[in-house]
């Protein structure tokens, strides 16, 4: 009985923790929160938000969520509104690939090195040929190692690009210009599909036959918000099939400040996974700091979470290996 009570108290604490974090701010200051509903919200739920002095900032077509701007002192009331499962802050996201201090953004793809199988290996046949991979990151810049056919769509600051679809075909792609002021997404793209042209074949990607799609949710400083990333995931569910998209790579994340059962970003990637798209997420850059350092949404039970071990090239001596940062 004591164990059941303790478990219940812990579960309640995890649900209420995000609201407590919001309440620490000024009570009259407006904050952006992600509201997760029991079902698709409609006019009734929108009126409830307006009655509390809030505004709906963003809708999500495929998810039972909304982004709402509301005063901090009204958040708790919003959390108790009819049909609301829980409320979470729209937290900051950031990039988590290899640190790009080794190269400027324009050269980042050329410096991406993957452990490509030897040509005599049976694994050499698996080069990603024909597989569509969406990269949710800081964009993909123009680089000689990367295909010129990569399309990019921007989701920063609430943007949501729409394609013109005629039946089962795209009439107009309406894509954004390729850009990556940080170099992070370009680096990730190089690890995946870099041709090696800029390095005379020295640095090649692991899946050179894959077709990339760039969904930009991080700015030039490598920062964004969870709702922009969720919007990119919603977009994939709506339009990904037109790009034969089978995989989404997210070398980005955010701090784990709530249960993965009440984390909107985790819920979003799991819904994409359930739709049949393989989701690959970076574990984060904090592994050397010890336990509890995996970031969200890498703490999902469904996605493929990827970490890295730095090898000192001492053969079978593993005593000097350590989790990469």
C-alpha positions as CSV (number, residue, x, y, z in Angstrom):
1,X,0.0,0.0,0.0
2,X,2.8,2.4,0.9
3,X,4.5,1.7,-2.4
4,X,1.2,2.5,-4.3
5,X,0.8,5.8,-2.4
6,X,4.4,6.8,-3.0
7,X,4.1,6.0,-6.8
8,X,0.9,8.0,-7.0
9,X,2.5,11.0,-5.2
10,X,5.5,10.8,-7.5
11,X,3.3,10.7,-10.6
12,X,1.4,13.8,-9.5
13,X,4.6,15.6,-8.7
14,X,5.9,14.9,-12.3
15,X,2.7,16.2,-13.8
16,X,2.7,19.4,-11.6
17,X,6.4,20.1,-11.9
18,X,6.2,22.0,-15.2
19,X,3.4,24.3,-13.8
20,X,5.6,25.0,-10.8
21,X,8.4,26.1,-13.1
22,X,6.1,28.5,-14.9
23,X,4.8,29.9,-11.6
24,X,8.3,31.1,-10.6
25,X,8.1,33.9,-13.1
26,X,6.2,37.1,-12.7
27,X,2.5,36.4,-12.2
28,X,1.4,39.0,-14.8
29,X,4.1,38.1,-17.3
30,X,2.8,36.1,-20.3
31,X,4.5,32.8,-21.0
32,X,4.2,30.4,-23.9
33,X,2.9,26.9,-22.9
34,X,2.1,23.8,-24.8
35,X,-1.3,22.4,-23.8
36,X,-2.0,18.8,-24.4
37,X,-5.7,17.9,-24.6
38,X,-7.6,14.6,-24.2
39,X,-9.0,15.1,-27.7
40,X,-8.6,17.5,-30.6
41,X,-9.4,21.0,-29.1
42,X,-12.1,23.1,-30.7
43,X,-14.1,26.3,-30.2
44,X,-15.1,25.4,-26.6
45,X,-11.4,25.0,-25.5
46,X,-10.5,28.2,-27.4
47,X,-13.1,30.2,-25.5
48,X,-11.8,28.7,-22.2
49,X,-8.4,30.1,-23.1
50,X,-9.8,33.5,-23.9
51,X,-11.7,33.6,-20.7
52,X,-8.4,33.2,-18.9
53,X,-6.8,36.1,-20.9
54,X,-4.8,33.8,-23.1
55,X,-4.3,33.6,-26.9
56,X,-3.8,30.5,-29.1
57,X,-0.5,31.0,-30.9
58,X,-0.2,27.7,-32.7
59,X,-2.4,24.8,-33.8
60,X,-1.1,21.3,-34.6
61,X,-3.1,19.5,-37.2
62,X,-2.1,16.0,-36.3
63,X,-1.6,16.4,-32.6
64,X,-4.0,17.1,-29.7
65,X,-1.9,20.1,-28.7
66,X,-1.9,23.9,-28.9
67,X,0.7,26.6,-28.1
68,X,-0.9,29.2,-25.9
69,X,0.4,32.6,-24.6
70,X,-1.0,33.2,-21.1
71,X,-0.2,35.0,-17.9
72,X,1.7,32.9,-15.4
73,X,-0.9,33.3,-12.7
74,X,-3.6,31.8,-15.1
75,X,-1.5,28.7,-16.0
76,X,-2.7,26.6,-13.1
77,X,-6.4,27.4,-13.9
78,X,-5.7,26.4,-17.5
79,X,-4.3,23.1,-16.3
80,X,-7.5,22.4,-14.6
81,X,-9.7,23.3,-17.5
82,X,-12.1,20.7,-19.0
83,X,-10.4,18.4,-21.5
84,X,-6.9,19.4,-20.6
85,X,-4.5,16.5,-20.0
86,X,-1.6,18.7,-18.9
87,X,0.3,21.9,-19.5
88,X,4.1,22.2,-20.1
89,X,6.4,25.2,-20.8
90,X,7.4,25.7,-24.4
91,X,11.0,24.9,-23.6
92,X,14.2,25.9,-25.4
93,X,15.8,23.3,-27.8
94,X,19.4,23.2,-29.0
95,X,21.7,21.4,-31.3
96,X,23.7,18.4,-30.2
97,X,26.1,17.1,-32.9
98,X,29.8,17.3,-33.0
99,X,31.1,20.7,-31.9
100,X,31.8,22.8,-35.0
101,X,34.7,24.7,-33.7
102,X,36.8,22.5,-35.9
103,X,35.5,24.1,-39.0
104,X,33.5,27.1,-40.2
105,X,29.9,26.4,-41.3
106,X,30.7,26.3,-45.0
107,X,33.2,23.5,-44.4
108,X,31.3,21.5,-41.8
109,X,30.0,18.8,-44.2
110,X,33.5,18.2,-45.5
111,X,34.7,17.5,-41.9
112,X,31.9,15.0,-41.3
113,X,33.5,11.5,-41.0
114,X,31.5,8.3,-40.6
115,X,32.7,4.7,-40.2
116,X,31.8,3.6,-43.7
117,X,32.0,-0.2,-44.2
118,X,34.9,-1.5,-46.3
119,X,34.0,-2.1,-49.9
120,X,34.5,-5.9,-49.4
121,X,32.1,-5.9,-46.4
122,X,28.6,-7.2,-46.8
123,X,27.4,-4.0,-45.1
124,X,28.8,-1.9,-48.0
125,X,25.5,-2.6,-49.9
126,X,23.5,-0.7,-47.4
127,X,24.1,2.9,-48.5
128,X,20.7,4.4,-47.9
129,X,19.8,4.2,-51.6
130,X,16.2,5.5,-52.2
131,X,15.5,6.2,-48.5
132,X,14.1,9.6,-47.6
133,X,15.6,11.1,-44.5
134,X,14.4,14.3,-42.9
135,X,16.9,16.3,-40.8
136,X,15.3,18.5,-38.2
137,X,18.1,20.9,-37.3
138,X,19.6,24.3,-38.2
139,X,19.1,23.9,-41.9
140,X,21.4,22.5,-44.6
141,X,23.8,24.9,-46.4
142,X,25.0,24.6,-49.9
143,X,28.1,22.5,-50.1
144,X,29.9,20.5,-52.8
145,X,29.6,17.3,-50.8
146,X,25.8,17.6,-50.7
147,X,23.2,17.2,-53.4
148,X,21.8,20.4,-54.9
149,X,18.3,18.8,-54.9
150,X,17.8,18.9,-51.1
151,X,14.8,21.0,-50.2
152,X,14.5,23.1,-47.1
153,X,11.5,24.3,-45.1
154,X,11.7,26.7,-42.2
155,X,9.6,26.5,-39.0
156,X,11.3,29.1,-36.8
157,X,9.3,31.7,-35.0
158,X,6.0,30.0,-35.7
159,X,6.4,29.5,-39.4
160,X,4.6,26.6,-41.1
161,X,5.2,26.2,-44.8
162,X,2.4,24.8,-47.0
163,X,2.8,22.8,-50.2
164,X,0.3,23.0,-53.1
165,X,-0.9,19.5,-53.5
166,X,-3.0,18.3,-56.5
167,X,-4.3,14.8,-55.8
168,X,-1.3,12.6,-55.0
169,X,1.3,15.0,-56.5
170,X,2.9,18.2,-55.4
171,X,1.9,21.0,-57.7
172,X,4.2,23.6,-56.0
173,X,6.9,22.8,-53.4
174,X,7.1,26.3,-52.0
175,X,10.4,25.5,-50.4
176,X,12.7,28.0,-48.6
177,X,16.2,28.9,-49.7
178,X,18.9,26.5,-48.4
179,X,20.7,28.1,-45.5
180,X,22.5,27.2,-42.3
181,X,24.0,30.1,-40.3
182,X,25.3,27.7,-37.7
183,X,26.6,24.8,-39.7
184,X,25.2,22.2,-37.3
185,X,22.6,20.7,-39.7
186,X,25.1,20.8,-42.6
187,X,27.5,18.8,-40.6
188,X,24.8,16.2,-39.8
189,X,23.9,16.1,-43.5
190,X,27.6,15.4,-44.3
191,X,27.7,12.5,-41.9
192,X,24.7,11.0,-43.6
193,X,25.2,11.7,-47.3
194,X,28.5,13.6,-47.8
195,X,30.1,12.5,-51.2
196,X,33.7,13.2,-50.1
197,X,34.3,15.5,-53.0
198,X,35.7,18.3,-50.9
199,X,38.2,16.0,-49.3
200,X,39.3,13.9,-52.2
201,X,37.2,11.0,-50.9
202,X,38.6,11.1,-47.3
203,X,35.4,12.2,-45.6
204,X,32.3,10.4,-46.8
205,X,28.8,9.9,-45.4
206,X,27.5,6.6,-44.2
207,X,24.3,6.7,-46.4
208,X,25.3,8.5,-49.5
209,X,22.4,7.1,-51.5
210,X,19.7,8.6,-49.2
211,X,17.6,11.6,-50.2
212,X,17.7,14.4,-47.6
213,X,15.0,16.9,-46.6
214,X,15.9,19.8,-44.4
215,X,13.4,21.0,-41.7
216,X,14.9,24.1,-40.0
217,X,13.9,24.6,-36.3
218,X,17.2,26.0,-34.9
219,X,18.4,29.6,-35.5
220,X,22.0,30.8,-36.2
221,X,22.9,30.4,-32.6
222,X,21.7,26.8,-32.5
223,X,18.6,27.6,-30.4
224,X,14.9,27.1,-30.9
225,X,11.7,26.2,-29.0
226,X,10.0,22.8,-28.7
227,X,6.8,24.0,-30.4
228,X,8.8,24.7,-33.7
229,X,10.2,21.2,-33.6
230,X,6.8,19.7,-32.9
231,X,5.4,21.7,-35.9
232,X,8.1,20.1,-38.1
233,X,7.0,16.7,-36.9
234,X,3.4,17.6,-37.7
235,X,4.5,18.7,-41.1
236,X,6.2,15.4,-41.7
237,X,3.0,13.5,-41.0
238,X,1.1,15.7,-43.5
239,X,3.7,16.0,-46.3
240,X,6.4,13.4,-45.6
241,X,4.9,10.8,-47.9
242,X,5.4,13.1,-50.9
243,X,9.1,12.9,-50.3
244,X,9.1,9.1,-49.6
245,X,10.2,10.0,-46.1
246,X,11.0,7.0,-43.9
247,X,13.4,8.4,-41.4
248,X,13.8,11.5,-39.3
249,X,17.1,12.5,-37.7
250,X,17.1,14.8,-34.7
251,X,20.5,15.8,-33.4
252,X,18.7,18.3,-31.3
253,X,16.9,18.2,-27.9
254,X,16.1,19.9,-24.7
255,X,16.6,19.5,-21.0
256,X,14.6,16.8,-19.3
257,X,12.5,18.8,-16.8
258,X,9.3,16.7,-16.7
259,X,8.3,13.1,-17.1
260,X,8.5,11.6,-20.6
261,X,4.8,10.8,-20.1
262,X,4.1,14.6,-19.9
263,X,6.7,15.9,-22.3
264,X,5.0,17.3,-25.5
265,X,8.1,16.7,-27.6
266,X,8.4,13.1,-26.5
267,X,4.7,12.6,-27.2
268,X,5.2,14.1,-30.7
269,X,8.1,11.9,-31.7
270,X,6.3,8.8,-30.5
271,X,3.3,9.7,-32.6
272,X,5.6,10.0,-35.6
273,X,7.1,6.7,-34.7
274,X,3.7,5.1,-34.4
275,X,2.9,6.4,-37.9
276,X,5.7,4.3,-39.3
277,X,8.5,6.8,-39.6
278,X,11.8,5.7,-37.9
279,X,12.9,8.5,-35.5
280,X,16.6,8.7,-34.6
281,X,17.6,11.1,-31.8
282,X,21.0,12.2,-30.3
283,X,21.4,11.2,-26.7
284,X,23.0,14.6,-26.0
285,X,26.4,16.1,-25.2
286,X,26.4,15.6,-21.5
287,X,27.2,11.9,-21.1
288,X,30.5,12.5,-19.2
289,X,28.5,14.3,-16.5
290,X,27.1,11.0,-15.2
291,X,23.6,9.7,-14.7
292,X,20.4,11.5,-15.8
293,X,22.1,13.4,-18.6
294,X,20.2,12.1,-21.7
295,X,18.1,14.9,-23.2
296,X,14.6,15.0,-24.5
297,X,13.2,13.4,-26.7
298,X,16.0,10.9,-26.5
299,X,14.4,9.7,-23.2
300,X,11.5,8.3,-25.2
301,X,10.9,4.5,-24.9
302,X,10.2,4.2,-28.6
303,X,12.8,6.2,-30.6
304,X,16.4,5.1,-31.5
305,X,18.7,7.0,-29.2
306,X,22.3,7.4,-30.4
307,X,25.3,8.0,-28.1
308,X,29.0,8.1,-28.8
309,X,32.1,6.7,-27.1
310,X,35.4,8.5,-27.7
311,X,38.2,5.9,-28.5
312,X,41.8,6.8,-27.8
313,X,42.8,4.4,-30.5
314,X,44.4,2.0,-28.0
315,X,43.0,-1.2,-29.5
316,X,41.4,-3.5,-27.0
317,X,42.3,-1.3,-24.1
318,X,39.0,0.2,-23.2
319,X,40.0,1.8,-19.9
320,X,40.7,5.2,-21.5
321,X,37.5,5.3,-23.5
322,X,34.9,7.8,-22.4
323,X,31.4,9.1,-23.4
324,X,31.8,11.8,-26.0
325,X,30.7,15.4,-25.4
